[in-house]
Amino acid sequence: MIYDDSSFRKEAKQVFPKVKNSLGNISVTYNLAPTHDVPVLLDTLNYTNAQFGLIPSWAKDDKTIHINARSESLFEKKTFREAFKKRRCLIPLNGFYEWEKQNKEKVPYYISESNSECFVLAGLWEEWFDIKNNKTVLSVCLITTQPNDTISKIHDRMPVILQKNDWGKWLDISTSISELNKLFVSSLDEQMKVTEVSPFVNHVKNNTPECIEAFHATEEKPTDLFSFD
């Protein structure tokens, strides 16, 4: 979810003095779903919008998109191999949702940064040419890893969250694969703030601050929207 990227813009300018802002204002969303726009800082140092859901450059159509890439198999998957080597990006988010299975129900939680305004996730990007509409589509996916103790109580994966001093290493195409692999670690538990939220968030049309408000489970039975693989 991204509703305020001001802190990331400020810090990105400190780390990358030559960053170019092509974005303007972000598309505020409290309920990010596949195909929605998300702000990204590419390794070209261009801060722009991209579709959430990666389409490989060689794809025949846009029917299959990928929101996650498992860190353990980036080199094994044709879909992600070249992007991992040459097209990496930073994805700032104020938080993300995850669902815990409780009996036959799934309880949604909002995970946010306990000490700052946003997470910065490790991502991959691609450009795919849409012949039908005669345009280039910039798309991204995030990378997942093993969860820390906090997230493991809810889900068996979590996004790779990069610390500020690793942003440059991740975007630098000269960084060795072995050094990049060292970044695929679970974040510290104290970095996480976990808040149970309402099943209201399970419906993508709901896109208001109510999505992230604290809530205690009721008898409603939510359905999952998407989760990290």
C-alpha positions, -999 to +999 in steps of 0.1 A: +000+000+000+014+034-009-003+066+002+027+087+011+061+084-005+076+117+008+101+101+031+113+078+003+117+107-021+138+126+004+161+096+013+164+085-024+177+119-033+203+116-005+215+082-017+212+089-055+218+126-061+211+121-099+177+105-094+152+117-120+116+121-109+093+112-138+064+103-116+048+135-104+023+126-077+018+089-068-014+070-074-026+067-038-037+032-029-047+016+003-055-017-015-028-025-040-036-053-064-021-068-096-022-044-126-024-013-103+003+013-107+030+014-081+060+039-077+094+024-085+130+036-086+146+018-115+184+011-117+184+038-144+177+062-114+143+071-129+115+073-103+083+065-121+051+044-122+050+008-132+023-019-133+024-042-103+027-076-120+057-083-142+052-092-179+084-108-194+096-090-225+092-121-245+056-128-234+031-132-263+004-114-243-003-098-209-026-125-196+000-140-172+017-116-148+040-123-119+037-103-086+064-123-067+097-139-075+112-164-050+147-153-041+159-189-040+151-196-077+157-164-095+184-179-117+164-211-124+134-192-138+135-178-173+109-153-163+132-136-138+168-145-148+177-116-170+158-091-150+177-102-119+210-097-137+202-064-154+169-048-144+165-043-106+144-017-088+133-003-055+096-004-046+086+019-017+054+008+002+039+021+034+030-015+042+015-047+029-012-071+037-010-108+047-036-133+056-035-158+084-054-191+081-076-196+112-097-228+108-117-222+076-112-184+077-084-161+066-078-131+089-061-100+072-032-082+088-016-049+078+022-050+082+039-016+084+073-002+094+076+003+131+104+029+129+098+048+097+072+057+072+077+030+046+094-002+036+116-003+005+113-037-013+137-053-037+121-056-071+126-066-107+114-047-138+107-054-174+094-036-205+069-054-227+056-040-260+018-041-263+013-045-301-024-042-298-023-008-282+011+003-296+027+011-263+054-001-240+043-015-206+067-011-177+060-037-151+075-049-118+074-077-093+088-080-058+112-106-044+103-129-015+123-147+011+119-168+042+098-150+069+111-137+102+094-149+134+068-122+133+056-129+098+060-167+101+030-167+124+009-155+095+026-166+063+055-187+051+070-160+029+077-123+032+091-096+008+128-088+007+130-054+025+162-035+018+179-012+043+190+022+031+227+014+030+219-015+006+198+005-019+229+014-040+242-021-040+209-035-052+206-010-081+242-012-092+244-036-121+280-043-114+272-058-080+281-095-081+254-122-078+269-135-046+267-101-030+231-097-042+221-130-027+233-118+007+205-093+007+178-119+006+174-122+043+143-117+065+140-084+082+143-079+119+112-086+139+114-052+156+111-036+122+075-049+119+043-036+132+014-060+127-022-048+129-053-069+124-076-052+099-111-056+086-122-080+058-131-047+041-096-049+025-105-082+008-125-064-019-102-045-043-128-018-050-124-007-013-095+018-014-098+041+016-079+045+049-104+022+064-084-006+049-055-002+073-075+007+105-072-017+134-100-042+137-110-073+158-123-104+140-160-108+136-181-136+122-176-123+087-157-147+064-132-129+042-118-142+009-081-138+000-071-112-025-035-121-030-005-130-009+032-135-012+042-168-027 
